[in-house]
Amino acid sequence: MSDIEWFYGEGSDRKGPHTAADLKALLADGALTLSSLVWRKGMDGMGPISDIAELQKSMAAGDRPEGAVEEFEYSTPEAGAWSRFWARNIDIAFWAIPIYLFLTPFLIPLYPQSEFLQGMVNTALIVPLGLLLEVPLMALTGSTLGKWLLGIKVRRLDGGKISARGLLRRNFLIWIYGFGLTIPVVGLVRGVLSFGRANSGKRCPWDEQPLYVVRQKPIGWVRRIFAVLALGLMVFAGDVATAIWQPSLWTNPITGRQATLPAGWSLEVIEADSGGQEFEFASDKAAVYLQRDVMDSELAFYADRMEDREEWGDLRDRKEVTRNGVPAIILLFRKTNDGIRYDVEIKVWQVGKRDFWRLTQIKPVKDAPARKEAEAVAAALEGTAPPGR
């Protein structure tokens, strides 16, 4: 069968003769696709490669090329759409946690206030970065966690591993055609169309040119159950990581204004003796308080009361500033607690005749990241307070 001479169509011409091995090489190089028309003596007319089982069998025969994997066999059936779907979900879940943990510190200032939009931002980043990180793993091992669990292998037509460059191109096309660039609605439509294409036995766009084959060895129920448990565990771990590390949205109950706060900050609400409320936000290294007091006083006298409180430590400076064009006063203290020195910064301003607001930052002197985070929290909380009079 390997001695059969084949011709392929190029415009109105027939190119050949070629052996099955020649056509296989042309497919691997992208010069031909499964829809390319071929012909041999005895056929009534030209037909696409995808419809000629005889030719596909001939291309699969022969010696294995260098780089082919021993357990990869052409007799192994094509991977089904559902298997590929679950393998992809396992892989995305696998990459989601490290990507999220790495990017969160940089994304805090950029996160939208809506939790729905936060989820969209996470998806838009995790999917393409996961596909990118998958390239060196597949180039080195020939598989991913999801594919390994479900017995799926992706190879060139000759059975060899796909090069890193080929994998990069393939995953880029997956991002475009499979995930629709993770654009809402577009991504859903593209995913449904790609699933339907794979479910009908057709190759997806990312496996067509050059030609790649996706096979799946039969796996037992134990391995299937393990795959389901692995996906569930990764989703659970992702939820825990989100709860611990994802920024939270806080709404000031007095003004209705919102602030996005870094993960890891707890909130305690205290009813003040003055009739106002104090919102105490704390991490394991710093704290920020936003308080509203209702009393008959003037701004300077209100600041004097804060200055006289021993709990803030030693007064280092007192400054009169403006906030949104109106007067405010900043008090700077330093105190030591459990051997750690803290700077305490208190900003006070007046809203209305009897309405005073106070923003307090308690931040370690020698911990620059903790100071920076506390200052970011303070700025976010101050944005929820009303302007001064």
C-alpha positions as CSV (number, residue, x, y, z in Angstrom):
1,M,0.0,0.0,0.0
2,S,3.0,2.3,0.6
3,D,3.9,2.0,-3.1
4,I,0.7,3.6,-4.2
5,E,1.3,6.9,-6.1
6,W,-0.8,9.8,-4.9
7,F,-1.5,13.2,-6.5
8,Y,-2.9,16.3,-4.8
9,G,-4.7,19.2,-6.4
10,E,-3.3,22.7,-6.7
11,G,-5.6,24.9,-8.6
12,S,-6.5,23.1,-11.8
13,D,-3.3,21.0,-11.7
14,R,-2.5,17.7,-10.1
15,K,0.9,17.6,-8.3
16,G,2.7,14.2,-8.0
17,P,3.2,11.4,-7.9
18,H,3.8,11.3,-4.2
19,T,4.0,8.5,-1.6
20,A,1.9,8.5,1.5
21,A,5.0,9.5,3.4
22,D,5.4,12.5,1.2
23,L,1.8,13.6,1.8
24,K,2.3,13.1,5.6
25,A,5.3,15.4,5.5
26,L,3.3,18.0,3.6
27,L,0.5,17.8,6.1
28,A,3.0,18.2,9.0
29,D,4.5,21.2,7.3
30,G,1.2,22.8,6.7
31,A,1.4,22.7,2.9
32,L,-1.6,20.4,2.9
33,T,-4.6,20.1,5.2
34,L,-7.2,17.4,5.8
35,S,-9.5,19.2,3.3
36,S,-6.8,19.1,0.5
37,L,-8.0,17.0,-2.5
38,V,-5.9,13.9,-3.4
39,W,-6.3,11.2,-6.0
40,R,-4.8,7.8,-7.0
41,K,-5.3,5.5,-9.9
42,G,-8.6,3.6,-9.5
43,M,-10.5,6.4,-7.7
44,D,-13.4,8.0,-9.5
45,G,-12.3,11.5,-8.7
46,M,-10.4,13.6,-6.2
47,G,-11.4,13.6,-2.6
48,P,-10.3,15.2,0.7
49,I,-7.7,13.5,2.8
50,S,-10.1,13.4,5.7
51,D,-12.4,11.1,3.8
52,I,-9.8,8.6,2.6
53,A,-9.2,6.0,5.4
54,E,-6.8,4.1,3.2
55,L,-4.4,7.0,2.8
56,Q,-4.6,7.9,6.5
57,K,-3.7,4.3,7.4
58,S,-0.8,4.4,5.0
59,M,0.5,7.6,6.5
60,A,0.3,6.1,10.0
61,A,2.4,3.1,8.9
62,G,6.2,2.8,8.8
63,D,9.0,3.5,11.1
64,R,8.5,5.9,14.0
65,P,10.4,9.2,13.6
66,E,12.8,10.5,16.2
67,G,10.8,12.1,19.0
68,A,7.8,9.9,18.7
69,V,6.4,8.5,21.9
70,E,6.3,4.7,22.2
71,E,2.9,4.5,23.8
72,F,1.3,6.7,21.2
73,E,-0.4,4.4,18.7
74,Y,-2.4,5.4,15.6
75,S,-4.9,2.6,16.5
76,T,-5.8,4.7,19.6
77,P,-9.2,6.3,19.0
78,E,-9.7,10.1,18.7
79,A,-10.3,11.8,22.0
80,G,-14.0,12.7,22.5
81,A,-15.3,16.3,22.9
82,W,-16.3,15.7,26.6
83,S,-12.9,14.2,27.5
84,R,-11.1,17.2,25.9
85,F,-13.5,19.6,27.6
86,W,-12.8,18.2,31.1
87,A,-9.1,17.9,30.4
88,R,-9.0,21.6,29.5
89,N,-10.9,22.6,32.6
90,I,-8.5,20.6,34.8
91,D,-5.6,22.3,33.2
92,I,-7.1,25.8,33.6
93,A,-7.9,25.1,37.3
94,F,-4.3,23.8,37.7
95,W,-2.8,27.0,36.5
96,A,-5.4,29.4,38.1
97,I,-4.1,29.3,41.6
98,P,-0.4,30.1,41.0
99,I,-1.3,32.8,38.4
100,Y,-3.8,34.4,40.8
101,L,-1.4,34.4,43.7
102,F,1.4,35.9,41.6
103,L,-0.7,38.6,40.0
104,T,-2.9,39.7,43.0
105,P,-0.4,42.1,44.6
106,F,-0.1,43.9,41.3
107,L,-3.8,44.0,40.5
108,I,-5.2,45.4,43.8
109,P,-5.0,49.0,42.7
110,L,-6.6,48.1,39.3
111,Y,-9.5,45.9,40.4
112,P,-13.0,47.1,39.6
113,Q,-15.4,47.5,42.5
114,S,-17.9,45.0,41.0
115,E,-17.4,41.4,42.1
116,F,-18.7,40.3,38.7
117,L,-16.2,42.4,36.9
118,Q,-13.4,41.1,39.2
119,G,-14.3,37.6,38.1
120,M,-14.1,38.7,34.4
121,V,-10.7,40.2,35.0
122,N,-9.5,37.0,36.6
123,T,-10.7,34.9,33.7
124,A,-9.3,37.2,31.1
125,L,-5.8,36.9,32.7
126,I,-5.8,33.2,33.9
127,V,-6.9,31.6,30.6
128,P,-4.2,33.1,28.2
129,L,-1.5,32.9,30.9
130,G,-2.4,29.3,31.6
131,L,-2.2,28.5,27.9
132,L,1.2,30.2,27.7
133,L,2.6,28.4,30.7
134,E,1.3,25.1,29.3
135,V,3.7,25.4,26.3
136,P,7.0,24.5,28.0
137,L,5.3,21.8,30.1
138,M,3.9,20.1,27.0
139,A,7.1,20.6,25.0
140,L,9.1,18.9,27.8
141,T,6.7,16.1,28.9
142,G,4.3,15.9,26.0
143,S,1.3,16.2,28.3
144,T,-0.5,18.3,30.9
145,L,-2.2,17.2,34.2
146,G,-5.6,17.1,32.6
147,K,-4.5,15.2,29.5
148,W,-2.5,12.8,31.6
149,L,-5.4,12.0,33.9
150,L,-7.7,11.3,31.0
151,G,-5.2,9.5,28.8
152,I,-5.1,12.1,26.1
153,K,-2.1,12.8,23.9
154,V,-1.7,15.5,21.3
155,R,0.9,14.7,18.6
156,R,2.0,15.5,15.1
157,L,0.7,13.3,12.4
158,D,3.9,11.2,12.5
159,G,3.5,10.6,16.2
160,G,6.2,12.9,17.4
161,K,5.9,15.6,20.0
162,I,4.9,19.1,18.9
163,S,7.6,21.6,19.1
164,A,7.4,24.6,21.5
165,R,6.8,26.9,18.6
166,G,4.0,24.7,17.3
167,L,2.5,24.5,20.8
168,L,2.6,28.3,21.1
169,R,0.8,28.7,17.9
170,R,-1.7,26.0,18.8
171,N,-2.5,27.5,22.2
172,F,-2.8,30.9,20.6
173,L,-5.5,29.6,18.3
174,I,-7.2,27.8,21.2
175,W,-7.4,31.2,23.0
176,I,-8.9,32.8,19.8
177,Y,-11.2,30.1,18.6
178,G,-11.8,28.1,21.7
179,F,-12.2,30.9,24.3
180,G,-13.1,33.8,22.0
181,L,-10.3,35.9,23.6
182,T,-12.2,35.4,26.9
183,I,-14.6,38.1,25.8
184,P,-18.0,37.6,27.5
185,V,-20.6,36.1,25.3
186,V,-18.1,35.8,22.4
187,G,-16.1,33.2,24.5
188,L,-19.3,31.3,25.3
189,V,-20.3,31.1,21.6
190,R,-16.8,30.1,20.5
191,G,-16.7,27.4,23.1
192,V,-20.0,25.9,22.1
193,L,-19.1,26.0,18.4
194,S,-15.7,24.4,19.1
195,F,-17.3,21.7,21.2
196,G,-19.8,20.9,18.5
197,R,-17.1,20.7,15.9
198,A,-15.1,18.2,18.0
199,N,-18.2,16.3,19.0
200,S,-19.1,15.8,15.3
201,G,-15.7,14.2,14.6
202,K,-14.2,17.3,12.9
203,R,-10.9,18.8,13.8
204,C,-10.8,22.1,15.6
205,P,-9.1,25.1,13.9
206,W,-6.0,24.7,16.1
207,D,-5.4,21.1,15.0
208,E,-5.9,21.7,11.2
209,Q,-2.8,23.4,9.8
210,P,-0.4,21.9,10.5
211,L,-2.2,18.7,11.2
212,Y,-2.3,17.4,14.8
213,V,-4.0,14.4,16.1
214,V,-5.6,14.1,19.6
215,R,-6.0,10.6,20.8
216,Q,-7.3,9.0,24.0
217,K,-6.4,5.7,25.5
218,P,-9.2,3.9,27.3
219,I,-9.1,4.6,31.1
220,G,-10.8,2.8,33.9
221,W,-13.4,4.2,36.4
222,V,-10.7,4.6,39.1
223,R,-8.8,7.1,36.9
224,R,-12.0,8.9,35.9
225,I,-13.0,9.3,39.6
226,F,-9.5,10.5,40.4
227,A,-9.8,13.1,37.6
228,V,-13.1,14.3,39.0
229,L,-11.7,14.5,42.5
230,A,-8.7,16.3,41.2
231,L,-10.8,18.9,39.5
232,G,-13.0,19.3,42.6
233,L,-10.0,19.7,44.8
234,M,-8.5,22.4,42.6
235,V,-11.8,24.3,42.4
236,F,-12.0,24.1,46.2
237,A,-8.4,25.3,46.6
238,G,-9.2,28.1,44.1
239,D,-12.2,29.2,46.2
240,V,-10.1,29.2,49.4
241,A,-7.3,31.2,47.7
242,T,-9.9,33.7,46.4
243,A,-11.4,34.1,49.9
244,I,-7.9,34.6,51.4
245,W,-6.2,36.7,48.7
246,Q,-8.9,38.3,46.5
247,P,-9.6,42.0,47.2
248,S,-12.9,42.7,48.9
249,L,-15.5,45.4,48.2
250,W,-16.7,47.5,51.2
251,T,-19.6,49.9,51.2
252,N,-19.6,52.7,53.7
253,P,-23.0,52.4,55.3
254,I,-23.1,56.1,56.0
255,T,-22.4,57.5,52.6
256,G,-23.1,54.5,50.3
257,R,-19.7,54.9,48.7
258,Q,-17.5,51.9,47.9
259,A,-13.9,51.0,48.3
260,T,-11.9,48.0,47.0
261,L,-9.6,46.7,49.8
262,P,-6.8,44.2,49.7
263,A,-7.4,40.6,50.8
264,G,-6.4,39.8,54.3
265,W,-8.0,42.8,56.0
266,S,-10.6,42.2,58.6
267,L,-13.4,44.6,59.6
268,E,-14.8,45.4,63.0
269,V,-17.6,48.0,63.5
270,I,-17.7,49.8,66.8
271,E,-20.4,52.1,68.0
272,A,-18.6,55.2,69.3
273,D,-19.5,57.0,72.6
274,S,-20.1,60.1,70.6
275,G,-23.0,58.5,68.7
276,G,-20.9,57.9,65.6
277,Q,-19.4,54.7,64.2
278,E,-15.8,53.5,63.9
279,F,-14.8,51.1,61.2
280,E,-11.6,49.3,62.1
281,F,-9.8,47.5,59.3
282,A,-6.7,45.4,60.3
283,S,-4.2,43.1,58.7
284,D,-1.6,41.1,60.5
285,K,0.9,44.1,60.3
286,A,-1.1,47.3,60.1
287,A,-4.5,48.9,60.8
288,V,-6.6,51.7,59.4
289,Y,-9.6,53.2,61.2
290,L,-12.3,55.4,59.7
291,Q,-14.5,57.0,62.3
292,R,-17.4,59.4,62.4
293,D,-18.1,61.4,65.5
294,V,-21.2,63.6,66.2
295,M,-20.5,66.4,68.7
296,D,-20.6,70.1,69.3
297,S,-17.1,71.3,68.7
298,E,-14.7,73.0,66.3
299,L,-12.1,71.3,64.2
300,A,-9.1,72.6,66.2
301,F,-10.7,71.4,69.5
302,Y,-11.6,68.1,68.0
303,A,-7.9,67.6,67.0
304,D,-6.8,68.7,70.5
305,R,-8.8,65.8,71.9
306,M,-7.1,63.3,69.6
307,E,-3.7,64.8,70.5
308,D,-4.3,64.3,74.2
309,R,-5.0,60.5,73.9
310,E,-2.0,58.6,75.3
311,E,-2.8,55.5,73.2
312,W,-1.3,57.0,70.1
313,G,2.2,57.4,71.6
314,D,4.5,60.5,71.3
315,L,3.4,63.4,69.2
316,R,5.9,64.2,66.5
317,D,4.1,66.8,64.4
318,R,0.9,68.6,63.8
319,K,0.0,70.0,60.4
320,E,-2.8,72.0,59.0
321,V,-3.7,70.9,55.5
322,T,-6.6,71.1,53.1
323,R,-8.8,68.2,52.0
324,N,-10.9,68.8,48.9
325,G,-10.3,72.5,49.4
326,V,-11.4,72.7,53.0
327,P,-9.3,72.7,56.2
328,A,-8.1,69.4,57.8
329,I,-5.5,68.6,60.5
330,I,-3.0,65.8,60.5
331,L,-1.4,64.5,63.7
332,L,1.7,62.4,63.5
333,F,2.7,60.1,66.4
334,R,5.1,57.2,67.0
335,K,4.6,54.4,69.5
336,T,6.2,51.0,70.3
337,N,4.1,47.9,70.7
338,D,5.7,44.5,71.5
339,G,9.1,45.8,70.4
340,I,7.9,47.0,67.0
341,R,7.8,50.8,66.3
342,Y,4.7,52.2,64.5
343,D,3.9,55.5,62.9
344,V,0.4,56.7,63.7
345,E,-1.1,59.2,61.3
346,I,-4.5,60.8,62.2
347,K,-6.3,63.1,59.8
348,V,-9.4,64.9,61.0
349,W,-11.9,67.1,59.1
350,Q,-15.3,68.5,59.8
351,V,-18.5,67.9,57.8
352,G,-21.4,70.1,58.8
353,K,-21.8,71.7,62.2
354,R,-21.6,68.6,64.4
355,D,-20.2,66.0,62.1
356,F,-16.5,65.1,62.3
357,W,-14.5,62.4,60.5
358,R,-11.2,60.8,61.5
359,L,-8.9,58.6,59.5
360,T,-6.2,56.8,61.5
361,Q,-3.3,54.8,60.0
362,I,-1.1,52.6,62.2
363,K,1.8,51.3,60.2
364,P,5.2,49.7,61.1
365,V,8.2,52.0,60.7
366,K,10.5,49.5,59.0
367,D,8.1,47.4,56.9
368,A,7.8,49.2,53.6
369,P,5.3,46.8,51.9
370,A,3.0,46.9,55.0
371,R,3.2,50.7,55.1
372,K,2.4,51.0,51.4
373,E,-0.6,48.7,51.7
374,A,-1.9,50.6,54.8
375,E,-1.6,53.9,52.9
376,A,-3.5,52.4,49.9
377,V,-6.3,51.2,52.3
378,A,-6.4,54.6,53.9
379,A,-6.7,56.3,50.6
380,A,-9.5,53.9,49.5
381,L,-11.4,54.5,52.8
382,E,-11.0,58.2,52.7
383,G,-12.6,58.1,49.3
384,T,-15.8,56.8,50.9
385,A,-16.1,59.6,53.4
386,P,-17.9,62.9,52.6
387,P,-15.9,66.0,51.7
388,G,-15.3,68.6,54.4
389,R,-17.3,71.8,54.8
